[in-house]
């Protein structure tokens, strides 16, 4: 679970949040059926891991990553300090489908 989550926008078709992960915190592997994730690193160092094919993208402040709907992924704080990112999700119905690793 994130250390902090601030909801900036929540509608039927879009969500915008600021999420803070603690040092080395790892989110569940998951996917979304309809929404695309756009992640913008605000502070710290984070990693976005993807499956099929396996990929990993490291983000520093000011960098971003896009994860298409249906793509299994997880977000990782890749550092000793908290990492904060802006998450923009849309357009479509939001769901969070956990996948066992």
Secondary structure as a PSIPRED ss2 file (coil, helix, strand):
# PSIPRED VFORMAT (PSIPRED V4.0)

   1 X C   1.000  0.000  0.000
   2 X C   1.000  0.000  0.000
   3 X C   1.000  0.000  0.000
   4 X E   0.000  0.000  1.000
   5 X E   0.000  0.000  1.000
   6 X E   0.000  0.000  1.000
   7 X E   0.000  0.000  1.000
   8 X E   0.000  0.000  1.000
   9 X E   0.000  0.000  1.000
  10 X E   0.000  0.000  1.000
  11 X C   1.000  0.000  0.000
  12 X C   1.000  0.000  0.000
  13 X C   1.000  0.000  0.000
  14 X E   0.000  0.000  1.000
  15 X E   0.000  0.000  1.000
  16 X E   0.000  0.000  1.000
  17 X E   0.000  0.000  1.000
  18 X E   0.000  0.000  1.000
  19 X E   0.000  0.000  1.000
  20 X E   0.000  0.000  1.000
  21 X E   0.000  0.000  1.000
  22 X C   1.000  0.000  0.000
  23 X C   1.000  0.000  0.000
  24 X C   1.000  0.000  0.000
  25 X C   1.000  0.000  0.000
  26 X E   0.000  0.000  1.000
  27 X C   1.000  0.000  0.000
  28 X C   1.000  0.000  0.000
  29 X C   1.000  0.000  0.000
  30 X E   0.000  0.000  1.000
  31 X E   0.000  0.000  1.000
  32 X C   1.000  0.000  0.000
  33 X C   1.000  0.000  0.000
  34 X C   1.000  0.000  0.000
  35 X C   1.000  0.000  0.000
  36 X E   0.000  0.000  1.000
  37 X E   0.000  0.000  1.000
  38 X E   0.000  0.000  1.000
  39 X E   0.000  0.000  1.000
  40 X E   0.000  0.000  1.000
  41 X E   0.000  0.000  1.000
  42 X E   0.000  0.000  1.000
  43 X E   0.000  0.000  1.000
  44 X C   1.000  0.000  0.000
  45 X E   0.000  0.000  1.000
  46 X E   0.000  0.000  1.000
  47 X E   0.000  0.000  1.000
  48 X E   0.000  0.000  1.000
  49 X E   0.000  0.000  1.000
  50 X E   0.000  0.000  1.000
  51 X C   1.000  0.000  0.000
  52 X C   1.000  0.000  0.000
  53 X C   1.000  0.000  0.000
  54 X C   1.000  0.000  0.000
  55 X E   0.000  0.000  1.000
  56 X E   0.000  0.000  1.000
  57 X E   0.000  0.000  1.000
  58 X E   0.000  0.000  1.000
  59 X E   0.000  0.000  1.000
  60 X E   0.000  0.000  1.000
  61 X C   1.000  0.000  0.000
  62 X C   1.000  0.000  0.000
  63 X C   1.000  0.000  0.000
  64 X E   0.000  0.000  1.000
  65 X E   0.000  0.000  1.000
  66 X E   0.000  0.000  1.000
  67 X E   0.000  0.000  1.000
  68 X C   1.000  0.000  0.000
  69 X C   1.000  0.000  0.000
  70 X C   1.000  0.000  0.000
  71 X C   1.000  0.000  0.000
  72 X C   1.000  0.000  0.000
  73 X E   0.000  0.000  1.000
  74 X E   0.000  0.000  1.000
  75 X E   0.000  0.000  1.000
  76 X E   0.000  0.000  1.000
  77 X E   0.000  0.000  1.000
  78 X C   1.000  0.000  0.000
  79 X C   1.000  0.000  0.000
  80 X C   1.000  0.000  0.000
  81 X C   1.000  0.000  0.000
  82 X C   1.000  0.000  0.000
  83 X E   0.000  0.000  1.000
  84 X E   0.000  0.000  1.000
  85 X E   0.000  0.000  1.000
  86 X E   0.000  0.000  1.000
  87 X E   0.000  0.000  1.000
  88 X E   0.000  0.000  1.000
  89 X E   0.000  0.000  1.000
  90 X E   0.000  0.000  1.000
  91 X C   1.000  0.000  0.000
  92 X C   1.000  0.000  0.000
  93 X C   1.000  0.000  0.000
  94 X C   1.000  0.000  0.000
  95 X C   1.000  0.000  0.000
  96 X C   1.000  0.000  0.000
  97 X E   0.000  0.000  1.000
  98 X E   0.000  0.000  1.000
  99 X C   1.000  0.000  0.000
 100 X C   1.000  0.000  0.000
 101 X C   1.000  0.000  0.000
